[in-house]
Amino acid sequence: MINFEALFKVTYGLYIVSSGDKTRANGFISNTVFQVTSEPPAFAACCNKLNFTTEFIQKQGLFSISVLGKDTPTEIFTNFGYKSGREIDKMAGMDIRYGESGLPIVLNSSIAFLECKVMQTIDLGTHLLFIGMLLHADLLDVTKDPMTYQYYREVKKGFSPKNAPTYIDKEKLLTNVKDASLKQYKCPVCGYIYDEADETKRFKDLADDWLCPLCGCEKEEFFEIK
């Protein structure tokens, strides 16, 4: 038996992993970035093979990591986590710096960034693990704390997108409803769950123009989880 709630006790940060150049670039929200060696410093980033950014990393052999701060607004997660770069230009309107390697670095809500050159790629089936040697890193804001996945889940009420390595089908988690009269409603786009047991209003009492706090999906598109 697997209690999927136990998996949320493994700690993660939240980042924007990007690649490309001044002509075309893309990025995505990741919570699977970690340091693997100290001498020389190297970092790993896990990317779904279906992610558009994966194609850029494979072509460029480079990737950047923007470390997101705790006050990152929902719009950043919506843009980089629940939209496809094949359909929109995710970098449009963003504050972008091009680093020493020529990589795009997203500065919006970022407190630090890293630039890495791919040294090794490990095929994990659905995902590729890119291991990159650190080329450059810098702090952007020393006054703010980094966003953690736990904070994102518990305070922002967010979940991993379907392509994320840590994605878990939300229905596997719905085992302890506090009150049988309280209901749960699921966003068909990003999987966000409005749980009446954790909110101050019943879903039906929300304004008609209420939108999903993660992806902006309209209230009428939500469906009740039976």
C-alpha positions as CSV (number, residue, x, y, z in Angstrom):
1,M,0.0,0.0,0.0
2,I,1.2,3.5,-0.8
3,N,-0.1,6.5,1.2
4,F,0.4,9.2,-1.4
5,E,0.2,11.9,1.3
6,A,3.6,10.6,2.6
7,L,5.2,11.7,-0.7
8,F,4.4,15.3,0.1
9,K,6.7,15.2,3.1
10,V,9.7,15.0,0.7
11,T,10.8,18.7,0.4
12,Y,11.2,20.6,-2.8
13,G,11.7,24.1,-4.0
14,L,9.9,25.7,-7.0
15,Y,11.8,27.0,-10.0
16,I,11.5,28.1,-13.6
17,V,13.7,26.0,-15.9
18,S,14.4,27.8,-19.2
19,S,16.4,27.3,-22.3
20,G,16.8,28.8,-25.8
21,D,18.2,32.1,-27.0
22,K,17.1,35.6,-28.0
23,T,15.3,34.3,-31.1
24,R,13.1,31.7,-29.3
25,A,13.0,30.4,-25.8
26,N,10.7,28.6,-23.4
27,G,10.5,27.7,-19.7
28,F,8.4,25.6,-17.3
29,I,7.7,25.4,-13.6
30,S,9.8,22.6,-11.9
31,N,10.0,21.3,-8.4
32,T,12.7,18.8,-9.3
33,V,15.9,20.7,-9.3
34,F,18.7,19.8,-7.0
35,Q,22.5,20.0,-6.6
36,V,24.3,16.7,-7.2
37,T,28.0,17.6,-6.7
38,S,30.0,20.4,-5.1
39,E,33.4,20.1,-6.9
40,P,32.7,21.0,-9.5
41,P,29.2,22.3,-8.6
42,A,26.6,20.6,-10.7
43,F,22.8,20.6,-10.8
44,A,20.1,18.2,-12.1
45,A,16.8,19.2,-13.6
46,C,14.1,16.6,-14.4
47,C,12.0,17.4,-17.5
48,N,9.1,15.5,-19.1
49,K,9.9,14.4,-22.6
50,L,6.7,16.1,-23.8
51,N,7.7,19.5,-22.4
52,F,8.6,22.0,-25.1
53,T,11.5,23.3,-23.0
54,T,13.0,19.8,-23.2
55,E,13.6,20.3,-26.9
56,F,15.4,23.6,-26.3
57,I,17.7,22.0,-23.7
58,Q,18.5,19.1,-26.0
59,K,19.3,21.5,-28.8
60,Q,21.2,24.2,-26.8
61,G,22.9,21.8,-24.3
62,L,22.2,24.5,-21.7
63,F,19.5,25.4,-19.2
64,S,18.9,28.2,-16.6
65,I,17.2,27.9,-13.3
66,S,15.3,30.8,-11.7
67,V,14.7,30.3,-8.0
68,L,11.2,31.5,-7.2
69,G,10.4,33.6,-4.1
70,K,7.7,32.8,-1.6
71,D,5.6,35.7,-2.8
72,T,5.4,34.5,-6.4
73,P,2.0,35.4,-7.8
74,T,-0.4,32.9,-9.3
75,E,0.1,34.4,-12.8
76,I,3.7,33.0,-12.9
77,F,2.5,29.5,-12.1
78,T,-0.3,29.8,-14.6
79,N,2.0,31.0,-17.4
80,F,4.9,28.6,-16.9
81,G,3.0,25.6,-15.4
82,Y,-0.3,25.3,-17.1
83,K,0.3,26.7,-20.6
84,S,2.3,25.2,-23.5
85,G,5.0,27.1,-25.2
86,R,4.0,25.5,-28.5
87,E,0.8,27.6,-28.3
88,I,2.0,30.8,-26.7
89,D,5.2,32.7,-26.2
90,K,5.7,32.3,-22.5
91,M,8.5,34.8,-22.4
92,A,6.4,37.6,-23.9
93,G,5.9,40.4,-21.3
94,M,8.3,38.8,-18.9
95,D,11.4,40.4,-17.4
96,I,14.2,38.4,-19.2
97,R,17.9,38.7,-18.7
98,Y,20.3,36.9,-21.1
99,G,23.1,35.4,-19.1
100,E,26.8,34.9,-19.8
101,S,26.0,31.8,-21.8
102,G,23.3,33.6,-23.8
103,L,20.5,31.7,-21.9
104,P,17.2,33.4,-21.1
105,I,16.8,33.9,-17.3
106,V,13.3,34.8,-16.0
107,L,13.7,37.5,-13.4
108,N,10.0,37.8,-12.4
109,S,9.6,36.8,-8.7
110,S,13.1,35.2,-8.9
111,I,15.5,35.6,-5.9
112,A,18.5,33.8,-7.5
113,F,19.4,32.2,-10.8
114,L,21.8,29.6,-12.2
115,E,23.2,28.8,-15.6
116,C,24.2,25.2,-16.4
117,K,25.8,23.3,-19.3
118,V,24.5,19.8,-19.8
119,M,27.2,17.2,-19.0
120,Q,25.0,14.1,-19.0
121,T,21.4,13.1,-19.9
122,I,19.7,10.2,-18.2
123,D,16.6,8.6,-19.8
124,L,14.0,7.9,-17.1
125,G,11.2,6.7,-19.3
126,T,8.7,9.5,-19.3
127,H,11.3,12.1,-18.2
128,L,14.9,13.1,-19.0
129,L,17.3,14.0,-16.1
130,F,19.7,16.7,-17.3
131,I,22.8,17.0,-15.2
132,G,24.5,20.3,-15.8
133,M,27.8,21.9,-14.7
134,L,27.3,25.3,-13.1
135,L,28.6,28.1,-15.3
136,H,27.3,31.1,-13.5
137,A,25.0,31.9,-10.5
138,D,23.9,35.1,-8.7
139,L,21.6,36.4,-6.1
140,L,18.8,38.8,-7.1
141,D,17.0,39.5,-3.8
142,V,18.6,38.5,-0.4
143,T,15.6,39.7,1.6
144,K,13.1,37.1,0.4
145,D,12.7,33.4,1.2
146,P,12.4,30.8,-1.6
147,M,9.1,29.2,-2.4
148,T,8.7,25.6,-1.3
149,Y,6.4,23.0,-2.7
150,Q,4.8,22.5,0.7
151,Y,4.0,26.2,0.9
152,Y,2.7,26.1,-2.6
153,R,0.4,23.2,-1.8
154,E,-0.8,24.3,1.7
155,V,-1.0,28.0,1.3
156,K,-1.4,28.6,-2.5
157,K,-3.6,25.4,-2.8
158,G,-1.6,24.3,-5.8
159,F,-0.6,20.9,-7.2
160,S,1.9,19.7,-9.7
161,P,1.0,19.8,-13.4
162,K,0.4,16.5,-15.1
163,N,3.8,16.4,-16.7
164,A,5.7,16.9,-13.4
165,P,7.7,14.1,-11.9
166,T,5.8,14.5,-8.7
167,Y,2.3,14.5,-10.2
168,I,-0.2,12.4,-8.3
169,D,-3.8,11.9,-9.4
170,K,-5.8,14.0,-6.9
171,E,-8.5,11.4,-6.6
172,K,-6.0,9.1,-4.9
173,L,-5.7,11.7,-2.1
174,L,-9.4,12.2,-1.5
175,T,-9.8,9.7,1.3
176,N,-10.5,11.8,4.4
177,V,-13.3,14.2,3.8
178,K,-14.1,16.0,7.0
179,D,-17.8,16.3,6.6
180,A,-20.0,14.2,4.2
181,S,-22.1,17.2,3.4
182,L,-19.0,19.2,2.2
183,K,-18.1,18.6,-1.4
184,Q,-15.0,18.9,-3.6
185,Y,-14.9,20.4,-7.1
186,K,-12.1,19.8,-9.5
187,C,-10.7,22.1,-12.3
188,P,-10.6,20.2,-15.6
189,V,-7.6,22.2,-16.8
190,C,-5.0,22.1,-14.0
191,G,-6.5,19.7,-11.5
192,Y,-6.9,22.3,-8.7
193,I,-9.4,21.1,-6.1
194,Y,-11.8,23.4,-4.3
195,D,-12.4,21.5,-1.1
196,E,-15.3,23.0,0.9
197,A,-13.9,21.4,4.0
198,D,-10.9,23.8,3.8
199,E,-12.7,26.9,2.5
200,T,-15.0,29.5,4.1
201,K,-17.7,29.2,1.3
202,R,-19.6,26.5,-0.4
203,F,-18.6,26.3,-4.0
204,K,-22.2,27.2,-5.2
205,D,-21.9,30.4,-3.2
206,L,-18.9,31.6,-5.0
207,A,-19.4,34.5,-7.4
208,D,-20.3,33.5,-11.0
209,D,-17.2,35.2,-12.3
210,W,-14.9,33.3,-9.8
211,L,-11.9,31.8,-11.6
212,C,-9.5,29.0,-10.7
213,P,-6.7,30.5,-8.7
214,L,-4.1,28.5,-10.6
215,C,-5.0,28.5,-14.3
216,G,-7.9,31.0,-14.6
217,C,-10.5,28.4,-15.6
218,E,-14.1,29.5,-15.2
219,K,-16.2,28.3,-12.3
220,E,-18.8,26.7,-14.6
221,E,-16.1,24.4,-16.0
222,F,-15.4,22.8,-12.6
223,F,-17.0,19.4,-11.8
224,E,-18.0,17.8,-8.6
225,I,-15.8,14.9,-7.4
226,K,-18.1,12.0,-6.5
